[in-house]
């Protein structure tokens, strides 16, 4: 997959079902802003995913998304 296509996919504003709830949407945006402020690296993000029990799920989702493109 070419890099321009990956960037285009990543730049889309994506709202999940959870984010339909205003409180959840606000919380997600707060978390995103905190991660941006601390300039999180990939290793730390992987650790966070592990701690919240989402590491395998994220790997699966990313793999499926790349195969579909």
Backbone bond lengths (Angstrom), bond angles and torsions (degrees), N, CA, C in turn:
res aa  C-N    CA-C-N  psi(-1)  N-CA   C-N-CA  omega(-1)  CA-C   N-CA-C  phi
1 X - - - 1.449 - - 1.524 108.28 -
2 X 1.318 115.77 135.10 1.450 117.84 -178.65 1.522 111.63 -78.71
3 X 1.324 116.10 152.31 1.463 122.69 -172.68 1.526 112.35 -61.96
4 X 1.324 118.66 -36.06 1.466 121.11 -179.99 1.523 110.86 -60.96
5 X 1.320 116.38 -39.04 1.456 121.14 179.93 1.530 110.31 -68.17
6 X 1.309 117.52 -40.26 1.464 121.50 178.65 1.521 109.82 -62.96
7 X 1.317 117.19 -45.11 1.466 121.23 -179.43 1.519 110.17 -63.10
8 X 1.319 117.58 -41.20 1.460 121.60 179.36 1.529 110.35 -61.32
9 X 1.303 117.59 -44.87 1.463 122.09 179.49 1.523 110.01 -63.70
10 X 1.330 117.33 -42.73 1.454 121.30 -176.86 1.521 112.26 -71.16
11 X 1.317 118.75 -24.51 1.459 120.78 -175.44 1.523 112.73 -85.87
12 X 1.342 118.04 -9.85 1.455 120.45 178.77 1.523 110.57 -65.59
13 X 1.327 115.61 142.86 1.463 120.54 175.12 1.529 106.88 -79.19
14 X 1.309 115.87 116.19 1.448 121.19 -177.07 1.519 108.88 -112.65
15 X 1.316 116.48 125.26 1.461 121.47 174.95 1.521 107.32 -110.72
16 X 1.309 116.02 129.65 1.456 120.82 178.00 1.523 109.74 -92.78
17 X 1.326 116.27 169.07 1.461 121.26 178.19 1.527 110.34 -58.69
18 X 1.320 117.14 -40.63 1.465 121.27 178.73 1.521 111.26 -58.33
19 X 1.318 116.59 -36.98 1.458 121.30 -174.82 1.529 113.25 -77.20
20 X 1.332 117.48 -0.83 1.464 120.33 172.79 1.526 109.94 -66.76
21 X 1.327 116.40 -27.17 1.451 122.25 176.20 1.533 108.21 -79.05
22 X 1.325 117.06 125.99 1.462 121.54 -175.01 1.533 112.23 -59.35
23 X 1.328 117.50 -39.99 1.465 120.86 -179.36 1.535 110.63 -65.74
24 X 1.321 116.22 -42.92 1.468 120.41 178.68 1.527 110.44 -66.26
25 X 1.329 116.90 -41.99 1.461 121.28 179.25 1.528 110.17 -60.44
26 X 1.321 116.74 -43.82 1.459 121.15 177.66 1.540 110.49 -60.85
27 X 1.339 116.42 -46.11 1.462 120.93 -179.70 1.519 112.45 -61.19
28 X 1.321 116.03 -42.58 1.470 120.45 178.73 1.522 110.05 -61.03
29 X 1.321 116.62 -43.94 1.472 120.01 -179.92 1.520 112.20 -66.99
30 X 1.328 117.93 -35.62 1.470 121.16 175.62 1.531 109.54 -62.53
31 X 1.325 116.28 -46.43 1.472 120.94 179.59 1.524 110.87 -60.57
32 X 1.323 116.81 -45.38 1.466 120.63 179.53 1.525 110.24 -59.81
33 X 1.323 117.11 -44.44 1.467 120.12 -179.58 1.523 111.63 -64.74
34 X 1.327 117.87 -38.69 1.465 120.62 177.02 1.527 109.98 -62.64
35 X 1.325 116.69 -46.35 1.472 120.28 -179.62 1.526 111.00 -61.32
36 X 1.325 117.03 -39.12 1.460 120.26 177.19 1.528 111.00 -66.58
37 X 1.338 116.75 -42.11 1.466 120.88 -178.78 1.525 112.49 -61.50
38 X 1.334 116.97 -37.76 1.468 118.97 -179.05 1.523 111.81 -89.04
39 X 1.342 115.82 2.00 1.465 121.33 179.24 1.531 110.64 50.36
40 X 1.314 114.12 58.88 1.462 121.47 -175.92 1.524 111.41 -59.44
41 X 1.310 115.96 143.61 1.464 120.84 176.76 1.536 109.34 -100.47
42 X 1.316 115.34 168.88 1.461 120.89 -176.78 1.512 113.67 -61.74
43 X 1.312 116.73 -39.37 1.466 120.69 -179.05 1.529 111.01 -64.14
44 X 1.321 116.71 -41.84 1.464 120.83 179.27 1.529 110.44 -69.18
45 X 1.322 117.08 -38.71 1.467 120.24 177.16 1.521 110.15 -62.89
46 X 1.308 117.23 -40.46 1.462 120.87 177.41 1.531 109.79 -62.56
47 X 1.324 117.26 -40.74 1.457 121.69 178.13 1.532 110.62 -62.21
48 X 1.334 116.78 -42.77 1.467 120.43 178.04 1.524 110.40 -62.00
49 X 1.320 116.75 -44.89 1.468 120.26 178.17 1.524 111.06 -60.17
50 X 1.326 116.49 -40.12 1.461 121.53 177.05 1.534 110.52 -62.06
51 X 1.341 116.37 -46.72 1.467 121.08 -177.13 1.524 112.79 -64.62
52 X 1.322 117.55 -31.53 1.465 119.66 178.86 1.533 112.00 -93.03
53 X 1.326 115.93 5.46 1.460 120.51 175.75 1.513 114.72 75.44
54 X 1.324 117.24 26.95 1.464 120.62 -176.20 1.530 114.30 -117.34
55 X 1.326 117.61 5.97 1.464 120.25 -175.49 1.537 111.91 -60.28
56 X 1.307 116.91 -49.77 1.477 119.65 -179.34 1.525 111.73 -66.72
57 X 1.330 116.62 -40.79 1.466 120.45 178.96 1.528 110.90 -61.13
58 X 1.324 116.87 -43.28 1.462 120.60 -179.80 1.524 110.80 -65.17
59 X 1.313 116.95 -42.14 1.462 120.43 177.20 1.521 110.72 -59.31
60 X 1.323 115.90 -44.11 1.466 120.90 178.90 1.529 110.65 -62.29
61 X 1.340 117.23 -47.25 1.462 120.84 -178.92 1.529 111.93 -63.19
62 X 1.321 117.01 -43.03 1.459 119.95 179.54 1.530 111.24 -64.87
63 X 1.315 116.43 -38.91 1.467 120.83 178.87 1.522 110.74 -64.20
64 X 1.316 116.24 -44.26 1.466 120.60 179.88 1.510 110.35 -64.96
65 X 1.343 117.94 -43.96 1.456 121.62 179.98 1.517 111.45 -60.29
66 X 1.315 117.75 -40.86 1.470 120.26 179.85 1.525 111.31 -69.24
67 X 1.323 117.76 -34.91 1.463 120.78 179.08 1.518 111.73 -70.48
68 X 1.326 117.31 -32.32 1.461 121.38 -178.62 1.515 112.56 -74.06
69 X 1.303 118.23 -23.31 1.463 121.68 -174.99 1.492 112.51 -82.23
